[in-house]
Each structure stands twice: as structure tokens, then as C-alpha cells.
């Protein structure tokens, strides 16, 4: 992909991920974070593993990001957009829906 595509991906990722690396790191240590999502073979959910990767991405200079990093950023943006479109009715403050988004660095309460 060209740099323009990566520039767009980077901007969309920064718009979508509204938690800092420190906030996300703290969140991923909570029981609520670990309880949601589809589990991988090692017992960690896909979203939780993605969150750990997002922390690395947030701490990496744009010029040091790889094509694989940009691909993961696109996955995060796509997931968040799909998940936000499926917002359940009622109070979502302590919901699996919100927690799953937070595992990927987006807290919908910050919107």
C-alpha cells in the first residue's frame, strides 16, 4: 500500500482509539477486560490480545510502523466501526459491548 493509504489508516486509527496507552494498559489489567470476548487457544480473548498490540502501536513513532502494524490498525478501526453500529439499547456503562470496545482502545463514553 502507498503512504497515502497508511496516512489515512493512521489518521482513522488515531480518531478511533481514544484511550491513551497508559489508560488501555490499566484497563487490560482489570477482571472486566479479561471476561469479555472470544477466547483464543491460550485463554486470552482476541480483543484483549489486540489491546496489547494497540499499546505497542500507540507507543511507536509513525515512521517506525510496519505494513503489518498498519494492517492491524485497519482491523481495529473496522472492528470499532462495526461494533459501534451495534450499540445496544439502555445503559451500556458496564456492558460487554463497551468492555469489548475498550479492549481495542475505544471507550464509547468518551465520545
GUKE-510756 format. One record per residue (C-alpha): x, y, z. Coordinates in steps of 0.02 Angstrom, whole numbers, padded with zeros to 5 digits, always signed. Layout:
N
XYZ...
***
This chain:
111
+00000+00000+00000+00057+00177-00032+00098+00304+00100-00067+00395+00068-00161+00238+00120-00052+00225+00275-00080+00409+00313-00268+00382+00303-00256+00224+00410-00152+00315+00540-00275+00460+00549-00425+00344+00564-00337+00242+00698-00296+00398+00798-00478+00456+00782-00546+00286+00835-00428+00241+00977-00475+00370+01107-00385+00291+01255-00203+00327+01292-00078+00185+01303-00075+00206+01493-00266+00202+01505-00276+00048+01396-00137-00040+01491-00227-00007+01656-00394-00065+01582-00320-00228+01514-00268-00274+01692-00449-00273+01754-00557-00429+01776-00692-00347+01667-00570-00333+01523-00520-00515+01536-00700-00579+01546-00763-00519+01376-00730-00579+01201-00697-00738+01106-00555-00834+01186-00401-00892+01089-00311-01056+01122-00213-00981+01267-00370-00919+01355-00344-00736+01310-00480-00655+01205-00443-00591+01031-00488-00414+01086-00376-00422+01239-00228-00478+01132-00269-00339+01009-00268-00214+01153-00091-00265+01200-00039-00238+01019-00128-00069+01015-00025-00013+01165+00133-00051+01065+00064+00042+00914+00021+00195+01018+00199+00198+01084+00279+00180+00912+00326+00328+00804+00227+00335+00642+00387+00322+00540+00432+00158+00628+00266+00070+00593+00271-00082+00479+00146-00139+00347+00087-00269+00474+00060-00130+00601-00047-00032+00478-00145-00190+00438-00183-00212+00623-00234-00030+00636-00358-00057+00493-00429-00209+00584-00452-00107+00743-00541+00034+00651-00654-00088+00558-00698-00182+00716-00738-00022+00811-00848+00047+00673-00946-00116+00657-00963-00134+00846-01017+00047+00871-01154+00021+00741-01222-00121+00850-01244-00017+01009-01371-00100+01122-01516-00004+01199-01507+00056+01376-01362+00093+01491-01201+00025+01418-01084+00086+01556-01049-00089+01625-01088-00190+01468-00990-00321+01373-01017-00211+01219-00922-00065+01298-00789-00177+01375-00754-00259+01208-00729-00089+01126-00617-00035+01269-00508-00189+01243-00473-00114+01073-00436+00059+01140-00604+00144+01113-00708+00199+01261-00880+00249+01193-00912+00353+01349-00777+00473+01290-00871+00513+01129
***
